[in-house]
């Protein structure tokens, strides 16, 4: 994430912070605030180095923009004079947290809205609109919940990215000892580790006391559109993502691969909610497996594979009728399915169903 932050600083945040918090404010900052923002002597010394350079700029002395600053050297782009014009330097931990929260929020919105919209128009099975458990104005509700949850999930995620940017992870840029075989192993290890992490986090979220307060909003969608993918309670979405951030703290991972996996995870999350049941694979926890989870609540908690569900006794094979277009609206098939749906819903949520279902008029076939 330090690569993304550096680019954002260069083209956006340097100018924003220079405008909102110019270096001229330095003389009026009380000492107690300095002690709060600068967490240790080393950080104070590093800030002093940058502040001296910003003062050089104020006094019409050309700043040494290409010299290393307090242990950090610009990695992708040279610094411009604007980088020295804010009382909050680039590597102030408060500035990093705020910037990373904003970056993660904006990119989260863009990834969610662009990928879910593409999925809706290109692959989403719109016969889901005819399902008896499709809700009134469901897509609007999904989008509203997701868009409001993403900023809070981003704020919870930003501390992990801040740790990464300050060297407290095993992310790396280059390693001459590694080739594509090693990179492939890293990707597979990431998938394996996070698949396990998501499985156990997801099962914990189905513990009755936790489910009631955190996970129930996501299970409002018994049948899903792609826009349901990020429609979580913020603590729910964050809880299921923790293993993605723990992994690079423990295991080495190339930085660009890490960014690519971040995009892939968002794509996968959208894909398993699109209702397009292309295959009934015994290993891959695809769309059909996740459809089963939303229909029947207590099965298929995994993210990428069926491994942990099989080991944990929570795997349920998707019915063949999910893959047969002629049976999707078959009255007998739906009646049998709804019998199981209502039974599972009652066991998990009790007798009161607060959902408002659509009128089920045929549309978008």
N, C-alpha and C positions, 0 to 999 in steps of 0.2 A: 504493500500500500504506500510505501515511501515514494515509489516511482510516480504514482498518481498524485500524491500530495505535492511533490516537487513541481509537476506540470501545472497543477492548480494554483500553487503559489506564484509561479512565474507569470501566468497569464490572467489570474483573477485576484487572488487573495493579497498579494503584495500591495496592489493598488487600493484594495478595499480597506485593509488595516491601516495603510498610510493615511487614508482619508479620515477614517473613523477614530483612530488612535495615533495621531502623529507623534513623532519623537519629541516635539516641543512640550508634550505633556510630562516628559520624564522628570523635570525639575519639581513638578507639583505632586508626584506620586508619594504618599506617606510611606515612611519606612516600614510600618507594620504590613502594608500590602506587598511590599517588596519581599518581606520574609515569608509571606504566604504563597506568593507566586513562584519564588525561587526556593526550591525545596531543600537545597543543600549548598555547601560552600562551592563545590565544583560547578554547580549550575549558575550560581551568582557570578563566578569568575567568567564563565562562558558568556553570560549575558553582558558583563562589563566589556568584554572584547568587542562584541557586536555594537554595543552602545557607543564605544569609542569611535568605531567606524562610521556610525550614523552621525555622530557629532562632527566628524571630519567632513561629511557631506554637507551638513548645515553650514559649516564654515568655509564652504567653497573649495574644499580640498578633495581632489578626486579619490573616491574610496577604492580600496584594493579589492575589487569585486571578484577576482579569480583566486584569491588566497583562501586557504582552509579557514573556516570559522568554527571556533570552539569545538574542534574535533570532527566537524562535518564539512565535507566538500561537495559542492553541487555535482550531482551525478550525471544528469542528462543535459542540463541547460545551464549556461552561465547566468549569474545573477546580474540584474540591472541595478541602477541606483535606487529604484523604487523599493528594493528589498531592504534598504537601510533606513527607510523613512518612517517606520512605526516604532512606538515604544514597546510593542510586543514583537520580539524577533521571531523568525520562522520557527525556531525550535523551542519556543516557550511552550510548556506542556499544556497550559490552558488554551493557547492559540491552536495547538495541534488538535486537542480534543474538539474544539468548536468546529475547526475546518473539516476534520474527518467526519464529524456528525453530519455536516452539511453535504459533503461529497457523497457519503453513503446514502443519505436520504435522496438526493437528486438522482444518483445512479440507480438506486433501488426503484424509484418511481419509473425511470426511463426503461429499465429492464422489464419490470412488471408490465407496464402498459403496452410497450412495443411487442414483447414476446406473446403476451396473452391475446392481444389484438390480432397478431399474425396467426396464432393458433386458432382463434375464433373463425377467421375467414378461410383458412387453408385446410384445417384438419378436424376441427370440432364437429362432433356428431350432433346436429341440431334436432334430431328426433328426441333428444332428451327433454326438449320443451313440452313434449306430449306426455311425459311421465307423470303419474298421479302425485308424486312427491316433489315435483318441481314447484318452487315457491312463487308467490306473487311478487313481481318486480325483483326477482332474485339477482340478476346480474348487477342492477343498480346497488343493491345491498352489499354484494360481494365487493364491488369496486370501492364503495364508500368505506367499508371496514378496512380493506387493504391499504388504501391511500392514507387513512388516518393512523393506521398501525405502524407503517414503515418508518416515520420519523422517530417514534419511540423505540422501535427495534434498533434503529441506527444509533441512537444515543447510548443504548445499552451495549452495542457492539464496538463503539468508538474506543473504549479503553483497551480492548484487545489490539486494535490497529495502532494505538498510541504506543503500546509496549513494543510492537513490531518495529515501528519507526525509530525507536530508541535502542534498537539492538537486542531486545530481550526475546528473541526467537531464533530458530535455526534456518530461517529463510536466507538464501544466498543468491547471488547474481551469476557468478561463473565458478566452475571447478574443473580444472584441466584433467582431473582424474575420471571425470564422468562423461559418458556418451549417451546416445539415445536409449540404450538398454537400461541404464540407470534411471533415466527420466521416466521411462515406462514403468519401472518398478515403483518409483515414487507415486505415480498416478494410481497404480493398483493398490498400493498400501494406503493411500489417502481414502480411496473408495471403501476398502475393507474396514478401516478404522472408523470412519464416519458412519458407515452403514450400521455398525455395532452401536455407536453412540446414539444415533437417532432412534434405533429400535428401543433401547432401554429408556431414553428420555420420553419417547412416545408412550410406552407402556406405563411409565410413571404418571403421565398426564391423564391416563385413563383410570387411575386410582380415584374412587368416587369423590372424595373431598376435593382433590385437585381438579378433576374433570368439571365439577360444578362451576368452579370459578374461572378456570383458565381455558380448558379445551372445548367446552360446550359451544362457544361461538363458532368454532370451525366446523363442528358437526351439525350446525344448523342446516348445512347443505347436504341433504341426503343423496341427491344426484347433483353433479357439479358441472360448472362451466370452467373454462381456463382461468377466469377471473377469481375463482374460489381459491386458487393456489396460494395466495398470500393473505387471504382473508382470515387472519388469526387475531386473537388477543395478543398484544405485543409481548407479554411475558411467555406466552405459548410459543410464538415464533422464535423468540430469542433462545428459549430453553432447548428447542430442537436444533438450534444452530451451534450450540456451544462446542460440540466435537470438531466442527470445522475450524475453530480458532485454537482449540487445544492442540490439534495435530502439529501445526508448525512450531509450537512451543517445545515439542518433544522430539520431532523427527525432521531431518533436513528436507527442504523443498525449494525448488528453483522459483524465483519470484514471478516470472511470467507464467509459469505453469500454475502457480497459486492463483493469479488473477484469472487465468483461463478456467480453472476449476470453480472459482466463485461464480463466473457466468454460467458454467455448465450446471451447477447446482440449482440456480434459478430456472434455467431452461427445463431441467428434469422435473422440478416441482410443478411447473406449469403443465408439462407434458402428461404427467400422471393424473391430472385433473381434467383432461380434455374429452373424456368419454369415447375416444376413438380406440376401440379394442381390436388391435391388428393381429395379435398373436396370444397364445396361451402357453407361455414359456414357463418351464418348471423352475428355472433359476432366476430369471430377471423379474424383479418386482415392478412390472409395468403398469399401464393404465388400468387394465382389467383387475389386477390385484388390488389397486387402490380404490377402484370402484366398489369392490367387495367390502373394503374397510368402511367406506362411507355408508353403504347400505346396511351392513350388519354390525358395525361398531367395534366388535371385539376380536377382529381378525386382521392379519396382514399389516403389522405395525412397521415393517421395514421400509427403507428408503430406496435402495438400489437392487437388492437381491432378496430372495426368499430364505436365505440361509438361517438367519436368526429367528425367523418365525417358525421354521421347521424345528430348530433346536429348542425353542421355547414353547412348542406345542400350540402356536397361535396361527398356523398357516391354514388357509381355506382356499381350495382350488376354485377359480372362477367358473361359473356354470357355462356350459356350452352355448346356452341360449344368448349369452352376451355377445357371441361372435357370429350369430346368424341374424342378418338384417330382417328376415321374414318373421322372426320371433320377438323382435324388440317391442312391438305393440300388440302382441298376441294376448288376448284377454286372460286365457288360462295361465299362461306363463307369468303375467303380471300379478294375477291373483295369488299364485303360489309364492312369488317373490315378496309381495307385500305382507303376506302372513308372517314370513320370517323377519322382515323389516320391523313390523309393529311389535313383534315379540321381543326382539333385541332392544328396540327403543324403550319399551316399557321397563325392561330389566335395568337399563343404564340410567334412564332419565325419570322413571316413574310414570304415573298415569297421565299427568298433565303435559299435553303437547301444545306449546305456544306458537308453533309455526302457522303461518297463513299461506295456504296452498293456492296455486293458480287455478283458473277455471277449467284448465285442461282442454281447451279448444284446440283442434288440430292446426298446427302451423309449422312452417319452415321444414316440410318433409323433403 
